[in-house]
C-alpha cells in the first residue's frame, strides 16, 4: 500500500512541503540593541536583507525590519537605536517545521520575516520571498 494513502490529508500536505531549514537563509545579520538605526540601515543595504535579528549575547531579543527603519525615518526618529524600534520577543519557528506552518504563522501574524531558531540559537531567517520561491517552483514569468 502506498505510504501516502495511509496518512491524513494534512500530513500528506506537510510531507510534500519542504521544511523551513531547507528554504531559509542561514547567513543571518545580527545586531546589538545599541546599534544606531543609521548603521543598521547601512548594513541591511550592504547585505541586501530586509530584516536583522537583535541579540544580547547569545539571546534573541528582537527583530528590526525595513518597515521599522522606514517608520523611524517618517517619524523623525532615525537618530535612535535599534532597541528603540525593534519588535521585542519576535515569533520564531524551528528548522524542522513545514513551510506551510511558517506561511500560516507569517500570514496570521502580519509579518514578512521570521527568525529560525534551534533551541535558543538563531540558525536562519525565513522571508515571505523564500516561501514564494517554493510555491512557484521555478516557473518562468509569462511573456519572458
C-alpha positions in Angstrom: 0.0 0.0 0.0 1.2 3.5 -0.8 2.5 5.2 2.3 0.8 8.4 1.5 -2.6 6.8 1.3 -2.4 5.8 4.9 -1.9 9.5 6.0 -4.4 12.2 6.8 -4.7 15.0 4.3 -2.8 17.5 6.4 0.1 15.0 6.9 0.4 14.5 3.1 0.4 18.2 2.5 3.2 18.7 5.2 5.3 15.9 3.7 5.1 17.5 0.3 6.1 20.9 1.6 9.8 21.5 2.3 11.0 22.2 5.8 11.9 25.7 7.0 15.5 24.6 7.3 15.5 23.6 3.6 14.5 27.0 2.4 15.7 29.6 5.0 18.6 31.9 4.6 21.3 30.5 7.0 23.5 33.6 7.0 21.7 36.0 9.3 22.7 39.5 10.1 22.7 40.2 13.8 23.0 43.5 15.7 23.1 44.6 19.2 20.3 46.7 20.7 22.6 49.8 21.0 23.4 49.8 17.2 22.3 53.1 15.6 19.4 52.9 13.2 21.6 54.6 10.5 24.2 51.9 10.9 21.5 49.2 10.9 20.1 50.6 7.7 23.6 50.8 6.1 24.4 47.2 7.0 21.0 45.9 5.8 21.6 47.7 2.5 25.1 46.3 2.1 23.8 42.8 2.8 20.6 43.3 0.8 18.4 42.0 3.6 15.0 43.2 4.8 15.4 42.1 8.4 18.0 41.6 11.1 18.0 39.8 14.4 18.8 41.7 17.6 20.7 39.8 20.3 22.1 40.4 23.7 25.0 38.0 23.9 23.5 34.7 22.6 19.9 35.6 23.4 17.5 36.7 20.7 15.7 39.8 22.0 14.2 41.3 18.9 14.0 41.8 15.2 14.3 45.0 13.1 12.8 45.1 9.6 12.9 47.6 6.7 9.4 48.7 7.9 10.8 49.6 11.3 13.5 51.7 9.6 11.0 53.4 7.3 8.8 54.2 10.3 11.8 55.8 12.1 12.6 57.9 9.1 8.9 59.0 8.7 8.6 60.0 12.3 12.0 61.7 12.6 13.4 59.0 14.9 16.2 57.8 12.7 18.8 59.2 15.2 17.8 56.5 17.6 19.0 52.9 18.2 17.8 49.5 17.1 16.3 49.0 20.6 14.0 52.0 20.0 12.2 50.4 17.1 12.7 46.7 17.2 9.9 44.2 17.8 10.7 42.7 21.2 10.4 38.9 21.6 9.5 38.1 18.0 7.7 35.0 16.9 10.2 32.3 15.8 10.0 28.9 14.1 12.1 25.8 14.2 14.0 24.5 11.1 12.1 21.2 11.1 8.7 22.9 10.8 7.0 22.8 7.4 7.0 25.8 5.0 3.2 25.6 5.3 3.3 26.1 9.0 5.7 29.1 8.6 3.4 30.6 6.0 0.4 30.4 8.3 2.3 31.9 11.1 3.5 34.8 8.9 0.1 35.4 7.4 -1.7 35.4 10.7 1.0 37.5 12.4 1.2 40.0 9.6 4.9 39.9 9.1 7.3 39.1 6.3 10.4 37.8 8.2 10.6 35.0 10.7 13.8 34.1 12.7 14.5 30.4 12.6 15.8 29.0 15.9 17.1 25.7 17.0 16.8 25.6 20.8 18.0 29.1 21.8 20.3 29.5 18.8 19.3 31.6 15.7 20.1 29.4 12.7 18.4 31.3 9.9 15.9 33.8 8.7 12.8 32.9 6.6 11.2 35.6 4.4 8.0 35.6 2.6 10.1 35.7 -0.6 11.6 32.3 0.4 8.1 30.9 0.7 7.0 32.3 -2.7 10.0 30.8 -4.4 8.9 27.4 -3.1 5.3 28.0 -4.2 6.1 29.0 -7.8 8.5 26.1 -8.2 10.9 27.9 -10.6 8.1 28.7 -13.1 9.3 31.2 -15.7 7.4 34.5 -15.8 4.8 34.7 -18.5 5.9 36.6 -21.6 9.6 36.0 -21.0 
